Amino acid sequence: MGGDLIGAYFFIPPARRPASHEELFDRLGVDRTTADFGPLTVADRRVDELGDRICAQLSFLVADLIQVRVGARGDELPLEDDPALPFAIAFRDGAARVGADVAILATNSPAPDSILERYWMIQTGDATSLAAEYFGLLYLDDSLVLDWSPPDHLLDRDELPGGPGRTLFAQRGRQRWY
C-alpha cells in the first residue's frame, strides 16, 4: 500500500501478552472485518519480540489522519473539538486493554528503527525522557506516572483527560499531533 505512514507502537510485558496475535489485535480494538482502529483504517500490523516486551505495531496512512482532521480549524483548536479525538481515545483505551506500559504514536518518524532506538527509555521506565521526545501521542500506564514529577515545560501540551495512565500529545491546539 503506497503513501506516507504513521506508526502506533504498543509495548507489552510478556506476563500480559494475549494468547495469540489475533487476540492481541482484538484487544487493541482493531476491527477484524474492516481493519478499522477508531476512525482510521490499519494499513499494516505486526508483532515484534523484544528482550523483555512484545511490541504490537499498527501503521496508518498519514492521508487518513489528515482526512479525519479536515474540519479542524484555527490554531487554538480545543481538544474536545478535534475531529481526530476518537482516534486518540481508541489509542489510549487499546493500550490499557492490552496492558501496555508504554504506547507511542509516531507521526514524524514512524520507522520502527527510530522508535526502537528509544527502547532503553521504556526498559528503564524513564517517563521524563519519553515525554521529552514529543511523540504525536504518548501513553504511560499508571505504574509509570504514579510518582512522576515531570518538569513543567514537558506538560505544556494537550493531554487526554481521565485515564488510565496519562496520554500526552506532542503540542497544543491544531498542531497537537505533530
VENBELLIN-V156180 format. One record per residue. PHI is phi as a letter, one per 30 degrees, with the letter a starting at -180 (* if undefined). PSI is psi in degrees with one decimal (999 if undefined). BURIAL is I if it has 24 or more other ideal C-beta (glycine too) atoms within 12 Angstrom, else O. Layout:
((PHI PSI BURIAL) (PHI PSI BURIAL))
//
This chain:
((* 129.4 O) (d 169.5 O) (j 157.8 O) (d 147.7 O) (c 155.8 I) (c 152.4 I) (b 138.3 I) (c 129.3 I) (b 123.7 I) (c 115.2 I) (c 116.9 I) (b 124.0 I) (d 145.2 I) (e -32.7 O) (d -21.5 O) (c 2.3 I) (d 129.3 I) (d 162.7 O) (d -30.1 O) (b 164.6 O) (d -38.5 O) (d -43.4 O) (d -38.8 O) (e -49.8 I) (d -33.2 I) (d -47.2 O) (d -35.2 I) (d -30.1 I) (j 16.8 I) (d 122.2 I) (d 124.7 O) (d -31.8 O) (d -47.6 O) (c -15.2 O) (i 21.7 O) (d 144.5 O) (b 100.7 I) (i -136.7 I) (d 0.4 I) (c 156.2 I) (c 133.6 I) (d 124.1 I) (d -30.4 I) (a 156.5 I) (b 152.4 I) (a 167.0 O) (b 128.0 I) (c 140.7 O) (c 118.8 O) (c 176.5 I) (e -53.0 O) (b 17.3 O) (a 163.6 I) (c 154.5 I) (b 108.4 I) (d 130.7 I) (b 133.6 I) (b 135.3 I) (c 144.4 I) (b 151.3 I) (d 132.5 I) (e -40.9 I) (e -31.8 O) (d -41.8 I) (d -42.3 I) (d -42.5 O) (d -42.5 O) (d -34.3 I) (c 8.4 I) (e -40.1 O) (d -4.7 O) (d 116.5 I) (b 145.4 O) (i 142.1 O) (d -28.9 O) (c 28.6 O) (e 113.3 I) (d 146.3 O) (e -44.3 I) (d -15.3 O) (c -1.2 O) (d 120.2 I) (d -18.0 I) (c 5.9 I) (e -40.5 I) (e -30.1 O) (d -43.1 I) (d -40.4 I) (d -42.6 I) (d -39.5 I) (d -53.4 I) (d -47.9 I) (d -37.6 I) (d -43.3 I) (e -43.3 I) (d -41.7 I) (d -35.1 I) (d -2.4 I) (i 25.5 I) (d 138.3 I) (d -25.7 I) (b 140.1 I) (b 140.2 I) (b 131.1 I) (c 112.1 I) (c 106.3 I) (c -16.9 I) (c -37.5 I) (b 76.7 I) (d -0.6 I) (d 130.2 O) (e -37.3 I) (d -39.0 O) (d -32.6 O) (d -43.7 I) (d -20.5 I) (d -20.5 O) (c 8.7 I) (e -31.3 I) (e -32.8 O) (d -35.1 I) (d -43.8 I) (d -37.3 O) (c -4.4 O) (i 34.3 I) (d 82.7 O) (d -36.2 I) (d -45.7 O) (d -39.6 I) (d -44.5 I) (d -33.2 I) (d -10.7 O) (d -16.6 I) (h 51.6 I) (d 159.1 I) (e -43.3 I) (b 142.3 I) (b 119.3 I) (c 129.6 I) (b 126.1 I) (d 171.6 I) (e -37.6 O) (d -31.1 O) (d -25.3 I) (c 0.4 I) (e -52.5 O) (c 22.8 O) (d 128.1 O) (b 81.4 O) (d 153.7 I) (d 146.8 O) (e -38.7 O) (d -24.7 O) (d -14.0 I) (c 9.2 O) (d 67.3 O) (a 168.7 I) (d 152.5 I) (b 138.9 I) (d 133.0 I) (d 156.8 O) (i -165.4 O) (b -160.4 O) (d 166.7 I) (h -155.4 I) (b 139.7 I) (b 111.9 I) (c 139.0 I) (d 171.2 I) (d -37.7 I) (b -160.1 I) (c 161.4 O) (i -146.8 O) (e -29.1 I) (c 11.4 O) (e -30.2 I) (d -7.3 I) (b 999 I))
//
